[in-house]
Amino acid sequence: MIPPSLFNASRLCLAAGLLILPAWAMAQATSPESAWRDANAAVGQFPRGHADLLKWEQQQAPAAAPVAPAVPELALVTAEQAVRQAWRAHRELARPLARLGAQDLDRLAGGRWLELDPSLNWRIHDFGELLEVAVQARKAWTEAVLSQQALAPLRQALAAAEAAHELGQRMVSVGNWSRLQQTPVQLARTQAQMNLRRAQYAAAQTQARLLKTLGLSGLHAAVGLPAQLPELPADVMTEMQFQRRLAAIQSELPRGNRLRNQANAPLAFVAYQASLALARASQDELLPLRQYISEETVLHYNGMLKSTWDLLAEVQNQAQAQAGALAARRDFELANIDLQSVLLGAEIASPLALGAGGSDAPQSAGH
């Protein structure tokens, strides 16, 4: 994922750019070019340009009163904790849990499902129920974490859109823009507000589903979650490993279940391969490229080679890229859970439908 330092750098330069807007708006120039020269002259009064300008703004701003965030009563830092909580909510599973044994119990709770013996399907009564509860808990926890993580880039995009909207209003007020020219940035702000509102609702819904899955509805309003998921796994399941595990599990299943497993497993493996490729491409290629573009945009902006519009557009592009990477990561996590559960004898209703994962196409600046 994009490191916080990159977003901080974008925000610093964005704030510096917004400081020069009053000078720009009050220039009363007949052309945008002369207004831009006046704004640059205002920045030039500071020895280190935007850096000193930002420092000055921070010194002038009133200190904000610290607000302590609400701390949830229950924290689920790992998916394993979520799985164990879900098992506790299903009291009828106490007997099969006791028969499973501590070592296999740890493997099942920790998501190390391919380390389990396929014969558990017939040796442990209600093993399928144990696995199903683990699958649903792990999926609900994963989606809740990623939904919460997805809010940050959307807030960044909204901040950039609001700054652009304010700039547009000032351009209109001094006669450098028409009302029609301001309309695209106004629409962009409205769209950013809608995107964040949808994401906030989705995050609340995933929290509610997690609470329901874990049997905590009515007991907790929310649970504490980690800021992000661990890194993508370094090990990849090969075709040979898949076929070997598939043969092992099918030898332990009844004929009817075996036929369904034989049909579902290849679909789950294809979804796993495709989603992993997309998640890695987002993390290893798209995000580093977007980070490079963002850094270069900041440098050019500080050197007066890029406008405030260019910086605002890049902040939005950067946020969009991160949102797309999170969507791709979600697809992989769900596909991985499906594949491992199928190779342990579970059934899936249908293969995962991979989402678009967002778009990294650059947005045009509102010149």
Kinemage of the C-alpha trace (Angstrom):
@kinemage 1
@onewidth
@group {chain A} dominant
@subgroup {mainchain}
@vectorlist {calphas} color= white
{ca met a 1} P 0.000 0.000 0.000
{ca ile a 2} L 1.040 3.622 -0.428
{ca pro a 3} L 3.060 4.706 2.645
{ca pro a 4} L 1.519 7.454 4.802
{ca ser a 5} L 4.531 9.676 4.088
{ca leu a 6} L 3.488 10.079 0.467
{ca phe a 7} L 0.002 11.235 1.384
{ca asn a 8} L 1.529 13.564 3.966
{ca ala a 9} L 3.803 15.076 1.330
{ca ser a 10} L 0.828 15.622 -0.953
{ca arg a 11} L -1.134 17.252 1.848
{ca leu a 12} L 1.776 19.533 2.756
{ca cys a 13} L 2.137 20.804 -0.780
{ca leu a 14} L -1.621 21.007 -1.172
{ca ala a 15} L -1.867 23.179 1.937
{ca ala a 16} L 0.930 25.386 0.666
{ca gly a 17} L -0.841 25.754 -2.638
{ca leu a 18} L -4.065 26.759 -0.932
{ca leu a 19} L -2.252 29.472 0.989
{ca ile a 20} L -1.511 31.364 -2.209
{ca leu a 21} L -5.135 31.322 -3.330
{ca pro a 22} L -6.127 34.589 -1.574
{ca ala a 23} L -3.278 36.369 -3.339
{ca trp a 24} L -4.380 34.809 -6.593
{ca ala a 25} L -8.030 35.610 -6.100
{ca met a 26} L -7.414 39.194 -4.988
{ca ala a 27} L -5.004 39.999 -7.799
{ca gln a 28} L -7.892 41.382 -9.865
{ca ala a 29} L -5.939 40.451 -12.983
{ca thr a 30} L -7.415 40.335 -16.434
{ca ser a 31} L -5.809 36.960 -17.216
{ca pro a 32} L -5.037 33.770 -15.273
{ca glu a 33} L -1.359 34.076 -16.261
{ca ser a 34} L -0.847 37.391 -14.477
{ca ala a 35} L -2.778 36.129 -11.457
{ca trp a 36} L -0.475 33.106 -11.318
{ca arg a 37} L 2.586 35.420 -11.430
{ca asp a 38} L 1.198 37.468 -8.545
{ca ala a 39} L 0.611 34.311 -6.510
{ca asn a 40} L 4.151 33.131 -7.177
{ca ala a 41} L 5.472 36.506 -6.061
{ca ala a 42} L 3.626 36.110 -2.775
{ca val a 43} L 5.270 32.743 -2.254
{ca gly a 44} L 8.653 34.237 -3.124
{ca gln a 45} L 8.550 36.398 0.019
{ca phe a 46} L 9.496 33.289 1.965
{ca pro a 47} L 13.153 32.103 1.688
{ca arg a 48} L 12.250 28.436 1.331
{ca gly a 49} L 9.083 28.982 -0.674
{ca his a 50} L 6.250 26.584 0.090
{ca ala a 51} L 8.021 25.002 3.083
{ca asp a 52} L 8.235 28.312 4.967
{ca leu a 53} L 4.750 29.249 3.833
{ca leu a 54} L 3.329 26.082 5.303
{ca lys a 55} L 5.286 26.574 8.534
{ca trp a 56} L 3.882 30.087 8.817
{ca glu a 57} L 0.342 28.809 8.330
{ca gln a 58} L 0.799 26.192 11.024
{ca gln a 59} L 2.070 28.839 13.444
{ca gln a 60} L -0.897 31.115 12.752
{ca ala a 61} L -3.538 28.390 13.000
{ca pro a 62} L -5.220 28.011 16.423
{ca ala a 63} L -4.367 24.828 18.277
{ca ala a 64} L -7.102 22.240 17.912
{ca ala a 65} L -8.361 20.597 21.069
{ca pro a 66} L -7.357 16.931 21.120
{ca val a 67} L -10.245 14.537 20.688
{ca ala a 68} L -9.764 11.055 22.105
{ca pro a 69} L -11.098 8.434 19.673
{ca ala a 70} L -13.648 5.990 20.983
{ca val a 71} L -12.017 2.689 21.889
{ca pro a 72} L -14.146 -0.392 21.160
{ca glu a 73} L -14.601 -2.747 24.090
{ca leu a 74} L -13.552 -5.744 21.989
{ca ala a 75} L -10.586 -5.793 19.621
{ca leu a 76} L -10.145 -8.476 16.957
{ca val a 77} L -6.625 -7.905 15.696
{ca thr a 78} L -6.450 -11.132 13.673
{ca ala a 79} L -8.838 -13.280 11.698
{ca glu a 80} L -8.021 -16.134 14.084
{ca gln a 81} L -9.537 -14.192 16.962
{ca ala a 82} L -12.678 -13.650 14.892
{ca val a 83} L -12.943 -17.372 14.103
{ca arg a 84} L -12.603 -18.367 17.767
{ca gln a 85} L -15.229 -15.810 18.760
{ca ala a 86} L -17.603 -17.203 16.139
{ca trp a 87} L -17.094 -20.734 17.492
{ca arg a 88} L -17.922 -19.539 21.009
{ca ala a 89} L -21.195 -18.158 19.693
{ca his a 90} L -22.122 -21.655 18.380
{ca arg a 91} L -22.421 -23.694 21.533
{ca glu a 92} L -23.515 -26.749 19.578
{ca leu a 93} L -19.991 -26.965 18.175
{ca ala a 94} L -18.370 -27.483 21.575
{ca arg a 95} L -18.199 -31.272 21.135
{ca pro a 96} L -16.564 -31.378 17.686
{ca leu a 97} L -14.168 -28.639 18.817
{ca ala a 98} L -13.131 -30.767 21.785
{ca arg a 99} L -12.629 -33.829 19.576
{ca leu a 100} L -10.544 -31.933 17.039
{ca gly a 101} L -7.496 -31.618 19.280
{ca ala a 102} L -5.436 -28.549 20.162
{ca gln a 103} L -3.023 -28.744 17.224
{ca asp a 104} L -5.660 -29.131 14.518
{ca leu a 105} L -7.812 -26.556 16.284
{ca asp a 106} L -5.006 -24.013 16.021
{ca arg a 107} L -4.543 -24.820 12.336
{ca leu a 108} L -8.234 -24.441 11.582
{ca ala a 109} L -8.595 -21.204 13.558
{ca gly a 110} L -5.389 -19.759 12.103
{ca gly a 111} L -6.353 -20.378 8.468
{ca arg a 112} L -3.689 -23.038 7.879
{ca trp a 113} L -6.288 -25.308 6.385
{ca leu a 114} L -4.086 -27.126 3.918
{ca glu a 115} L -2.068 -28.480 6.858
{ca leu a 116} L -5.116 -30.400 8.076
{ca asp a 117} L -5.684 -34.060 7.301
{ca pro a 118} L -8.456 -34.473 4.695
{ca ser a 119} L -9.788 -37.461 6.676
{ca leu a 120} L -11.149 -35.042 9.291
{ca asn a 121} L -14.238 -34.781 7.084
{ca trp a 122} L -15.433 -38.226 8.196
{ca arg a 123} L -13.439 -38.719 11.432
{ca ile a 124} L -14.868 -35.638 13.205
{ca his a 125} L -18.636 -35.383 13.330
{ca asp a 126} L -19.842 -31.906 12.305
{ca phe a 127} L -16.392 -30.963 11.005
{ca gly a 128} L -18.127 -29.346 8.022
{ca glu a 129} L -19.981 -27.040 10.413
{ca leu a 130} L -16.740 -26.047 12.112
{ca leu a 131} L -15.216 -25.198 8.758
{ca glu a 132} L -18.258 -23.278 7.543
{ca val a 133} L -18.302 -21.075 10.648
{ca ala a 134} L -14.568 -20.455 10.227
{ca val a 135} L -15.052 -19.515 6.567
{ca gln a 136} L -17.835 -17.036 7.293
{ca ala a 137} L -15.972 -15.459 10.222
{ca arg a 138} L -12.749 -15.076 8.250
{ca lys a 139} L -14.581 -13.528 5.285
{ca ala a 140} L -16.586 -11.140 7.471
{ca trp a 141} L -13.462 -10.009 9.352
{ca thr a 142} L -11.475 -9.509 6.133
{ca glu a 143} L -14.198 -7.452 4.475
{ca ala a 144} L -14.635 -5.318 7.605
{ca val a 145} L -10.906 -4.532 7.760
{ca leu a 146} L -10.665 -3.632 4.076
{ca ser a 147} L -13.877 -1.573 4.125
{ca gln a 148} L -12.471 0.449 6.999
{ca gln a 149} L -9.112 0.831 5.255
{ca ala a 150} L -10.806 2.042 2.069
{ca leu a 151} L -12.092 5.189 3.789
{ca ala a 152} L -8.685 6.889 3.983
{ca pro a 153} L -8.030 7.323 0.227
{ca leu a 154} L -11.598 8.483 -0.333
{ca arg a 155} L -11.173 11.133 2.342
{ca gln a 156} L -8.006 12.250 0.560
{ca ala a 157} L -9.900 12.491 -2.718
{ca leu a 158} L -12.667 14.519 -1.086
{ca ala a 159} L -10.171 16.923 0.487
{ca ala a 160} L -8.616 17.542 -2.915
{ca ala a 161} L -12.021 17.981 -4.551
{ca glu a 162} L -13.111 20.466 -1.875
{ca ala a 163} L -9.898 22.444 -2.315
{ca ala a 164} L -10.474 22.551 -6.078
{ca his a 165} L -14.045 23.674 -5.513
{ca glu a 166} L -12.909 26.497 -3.239
{ca leu a 167} L -10.340 27.578 -5.784
{ca gly a 168} L -12.987 27.548 -8.500
{ca gln a 169} L -15.304 29.717 -6.425
{ca arg a 170} L -12.549 32.281 -5.940
{ca met a 171} L -11.760 32.242 -9.658
{ca val a 172} L -15.425 32.990 -10.378
{ca ser a 173} L -15.565 35.719 -7.738
{ca val a 174} L -12.728 37.701 -9.368
{ca gly a 175} L -14.002 37.144 -12.891
{ca asn a 176} L -11.274 34.777 -14.124
{ca trp a 177} L -13.782 31.961 -14.578
{ca ser a 178} L -17.362 31.710 -15.692
{ca arg a 179} L -19.956 29.776 -13.750
{ca leu a 180} L -19.845 27.119 -16.468
{ca gln a 181} L -16.102 26.670 -16.025
{ca gln a 182} L -16.627 26.034 -12.326
{ca thr a 183} L -19.225 23.329 -12.930
{ca pro a 184} L -16.777 20.400 -13.496
{ca val a 185} L -15.006 20.955 -10.170
{ca gln a 186} L -18.338 21.316 -8.415
{ca leu a 187} L -19.465 18.013 -9.910
{ca ala a 188} L -16.170 16.408 -8.882
{ca arg a 189} L -16.685 17.513 -5.285
{ca thr a 190} L -20.230 16.159 -5.242
{ca gln a 191} L -19.041 12.836 -6.683
{ca ala a 192} L -16.255 12.617 -4.086
{ca gln a 193} L -18.772 13.284 -1.316
{ca met a 194} L -21.031 10.536 -2.670
{ca asn a 195} L -18.150 8.069 -2.969
{ca leu a 196} L -17.108 8.627 0.630
{ca arg a 197} L -20.686 8.379 1.870
{ca arg a 198} L -21.137 5.043 0.068
{ca ala a 199} L -17.876 3.748 1.505
{ca gln a 200} L -18.843 4.830 5.019
{ca tyr a 201} L -22.144 3.004 4.662
{ca ala a 202} L -20.360 -0.083 3.312
{ca ala a 203} L -17.947 -0.010 6.273
{ca ala a 204} L -20.866 0.203 8.700
{ca gln a 205} L -22.576 -2.697 6.940
{ca thr a 206} L -19.480 -4.901 7.073
{ca gln a 207} L -19.123 -4.121 10.776
{ca ala a 208} L -22.749 -5.129 11.306
{ca arg a 209} L -22.262 -8.366 9.350
{ca leu a 210} L -19.144 -9.137 11.356
{ca leu a 211} L -20.976 -8.611 14.639
{ca lys a 212} L -23.815 -10.852 13.470
{ca thr a 213} L -21.454 -13.574 12.252
{ca leu a 214} L -19.623 -13.564 15.579
{ca gly a 215} L -22.804 -13.580 17.639
{ca leu a 216} L -22.105 -10.123 19.046
{ca ser a 217} L -25.099 -8.182 17.719
{ca gly a 218} L -26.672 -6.249 20.561
{ca leu a 219} L -23.633 -6.822 22.767
{ca his a 220} L -21.179 -4.526 20.970
{ca ala a 221} L -21.757 -1.538 18.708
{ca ala a 222} L -18.443 -2.187 16.929
{ca val a 223} L -15.245 -4.147 17.320
{ca gly a 224} L -11.688 -2.870 17.020
{ca leu a 225} L -9.911 -3.905 13.842
{ca pro a 226} L -6.334 -3.579 12.584
{ca ala a 227} L -5.430 -0.651 10.338
{ca gln a 228} L -4.638 -2.987 7.439
{ca leu a 229} L -4.128 -6.614 6.467
{ca pro a 230} L -0.734 -8.340 6.511
{ca glu a 231} L 1.334 -8.378 3.331
{ca leu a 232} L 0.370 -10.616 0.430
{ca pro a 233} L 1.670 -14.173 0.911
{ca ala a 234} L 5.036 -14.917 -0.632
{ca asp a 235} L 4.172 -18.556 -1.373
{ca val a 236} L 1.870 -19.288 -4.277
{ca met a 237} L -0.041 -22.521 -4.743
{ca thr a 238} L 1.195 -24.216 -7.904
{ca glu a 239} L -0.836 -26.335 -10.294
{ca met a 240} L 0.935 -29.456 -9.025
{ca gln a 241} L 0.177 -28.640 -5.389
{ca phe a 242} L -3.438 -27.954 -6.278
{ca gln a 243} L -3.877 -31.251 -8.106
{ca arg a 244} L -2.179 -33.201 -5.316
{ca arg a 245} L -4.394 -31.670 -2.641
{ca leu a 246} L -7.497 -32.088 -4.792
{ca ala a 247} L -6.820 -35.797 -5.209
{ca ala a 248} L -6.248 -36.163 -1.468
{ca ile a 249} L -9.526 -34.536 -0.453
{ca gln a 250} L -11.623 -36.308 -3.073
{ca ser a 251} L -10.430 -39.669 -1.793
{ca glu a 252} L -12.055 -38.819 1.554
{ca leu a 253} L -15.416 -37.524 0.311
{ca pro a 254} L -18.645 -39.409 -0.444
{ca arg a 255} L -19.385 -39.808 -4.154
{ca gly a 256} L -21.972 -36.994 -4.339
{ca asn a 257} L -19.739 -34.522 -2.531
{ca arg a 258} L -16.760 -35.659 -4.556
{ca leu a 259} L -18.436 -34.841 -7.848
{ca arg a 260} L -19.419 -31.364 -6.665
{ca asn a 261} L -15.934 -30.783 -5.307
{ca gln a 262} L -14.420 -31.904 -8.604
{ca ala a 263} L -16.521 -29.301 -10.432
{ca asn a 264} L -15.969 -26.409 -7.999
{ca ala a 265} L -12.292 -26.786 -7.209
{ca pro a 266} L -10.899 -25.831 -10.664
{ca leu a 267} L -13.094 -22.718 -10.726
{ca ala a 268} L -11.863 -21.733 -7.276
{ca phe a 269} L -8.253 -22.241 -8.363
{ca val a 270} L -8.668 -20.047 -11.439
{ca ala a 271} L -10.233 -17.312 -9.300
{ca tyr a 272} L -7.305 -17.628 -6.886
{ca gln a 273} L -4.714 -17.297 -9.663
{ca ala a 274} L -6.427 -14.351 -11.350
{ca ser a 275} L -7.114 -12.421 -8.144
{ca leu a 276} L -3.551 -12.930 -6.892
{ca ala a 277} L -2.138 -11.662 -10.193
{ca leu a 278} L -4.339 -8.563 -10.025
{ca ala a 279} L -3.520 -7.870 -6.381
{ca arg a 280} L 0.211 -8.186 -7.021
{ca ala a 281} L 0.051 -6.000 -10.129
{ca ser a 282} L -1.739 -3.314 -8.122
{ca gln a 283} L 0.742 -3.487 -5.259
{ca asp a 284} L 3.994 -4.018 -7.163
{ca glu a 285} L 3.370 -2.006 -10.336
{ca leu a 286} L 0.453 0.415 -10.269
{ca leu a 287} L 1.013 1.860 -6.796
{ca pro a 288} L 4.784 2.413 -7.206
{ca leu a 289} L 4.187 4.089 -10.567
{ca arg a 290} L 1.494 6.282 -9.081
{ca gln a 291} L 3.807 7.124 -6.180
{ca tyr a 292} L 6.530 8.172 -8.619
{ca ile a 293} L 4.102 10.375 -10.544
{ca ser a 294} L 2.888 11.935 -7.298
{ca glu a 295} L 6.401 12.684 -6.099
{ca glu a 296} L 7.324 14.241 -9.438
{ca thr a 297} L 4.143 16.307 -9.436
{ca val a 298} L 4.996 17.644 -5.980
{ca leu a 299} L 8.524 18.545 -7.104
{ca his a 300} L 7.261 20.294 -10.223
{ca tyr a 301} L 4.624 22.088 -8.182
{ca asn a 302} L 7.223 23.385 -5.727
{ca gly a 303} L 9.290 24.520 -8.702
{ca met a 304} L 6.296 26.394 -10.158
{ca leu a 305} L 6.209 24.051 -13.144
{ca lys a 306} L 2.851 22.553 -12.169
{ca ser a 307} L -0.300 24.371 -11.171
{ca thr a 308} L -2.502 23.855 -8.159
{ca trp a 309} L -4.940 22.076 -10.468
{ca asp a 310} L -2.289 19.530 -11.401
{ca leu a 311} L -1.553 18.834 -7.741
{ca leu a 312} L -5.213 18.489 -6.835
{ca ala a 313} L -5.811 16.115 -9.736
{ca glu a 314} L -2.819 13.983 -8.727
{ca val a 315} L -4.042 13.683 -5.142
{ca gln a 316} L -7.328 12.367 -6.508
{ca asn a 317} L -5.555 9.985 -8.901
{ca gln a 318} L -3.412 8.680 -6.085
{ca ala a 319} L -6.445 8.058 -3.888
{ca gln a 320} L -8.221 6.311 -6.750
{ca ala a 321} L -5.247 4.010 -7.304
{ca gln a 322} L -5.115 3.017 -3.663
{ca ala a 323} L -8.853 2.346 -3.601
{ca gly a 324} L -8.440 0.088 -6.636
{ca ala a 325} L -5.587 -1.783 -4.964
{ca leu a 326} L -7.742 -2.399 -1.898
{ca ala a 327} L -10.546 -3.775 -4.064
{ca ala a 328} L -8.103 -6.147 -5.763
{ca arg a 329} L -6.780 -7.241 -2.368
{ca arg a 330} L -10.318 -7.987 -1.184
{ca asp a 331} L -10.930 -10.201 -4.224
{ca phe a 332} L -7.773 -12.181 -3.539
{ca glu a 333} L -8.503 -12.705 0.154
{ca leu a 334} L -11.985 -14.033 -0.581
{ca ala a 335} L -10.742 -16.223 -3.436
{ca asn a 336} L -8.007 -17.639 -1.200
{ca ile a 337} L -10.518 -18.504 1.522
{ca asp a 338} L -12.773 -20.200 -1.044
{ca leu a 339} L -9.939 -22.239 -2.536
{ca gln a 340} L -8.597 -23.474 0.785
{ca ser a 341} L -12.059 -24.370 2.025
{ca val a 342} L -12.852 -26.290 -1.185
{ca leu a 343} L -9.609 -28.227 -0.817
{ca leu a 344} L -10.730 -29.157 2.680
{ca gly a 345} L -14.048 -30.514 1.434
{ca ala a 346} L -16.319 -27.468 1.691
{ca glu a 347} L -18.750 -26.403 -1.001
{ca ile a 348} L -19.058 -22.933 -2.502
{ca ala a 349} L -22.257 -21.621 -3.999
{ca ser a 350} L -20.513 -19.974 -6.944
{ca pro a 351} L -16.998 -18.845 -7.897
{ca leu a 352} L -15.940 -15.348 -6.915
{ca ala a 353} L -16.786 -12.632 -9.432
{ca leu a 354} L -13.714 -10.441 -9.650
{ca gly a 355} L -14.511 -6.753 -9.453
{ca ala a 356} L -13.077 -4.042 -11.633
{ca gly a 357} L -10.840 -3.061 -8.732
{ca gly a 358} L -11.037 0.623 -9.557
{ca ser a 359} L -9.378 2.481 -12.381
{ca asp a 360} L -5.977 4.075 -12.454
{ca ala a 361} L -6.751 6.263 -15.432
{ca pro a 362} L -5.660 9.808 -14.675
{ca gln a 363} L -8.259 12.467 -14.158
{ca ser a 364} L -8.054 15.676 -16.086
{ca ala a 365} L -7.308 18.856 -14.235
{ca gly a 366} L -9.933 21.550 -14.169
{ca his a 367} L -8.039 24.205 -16.113
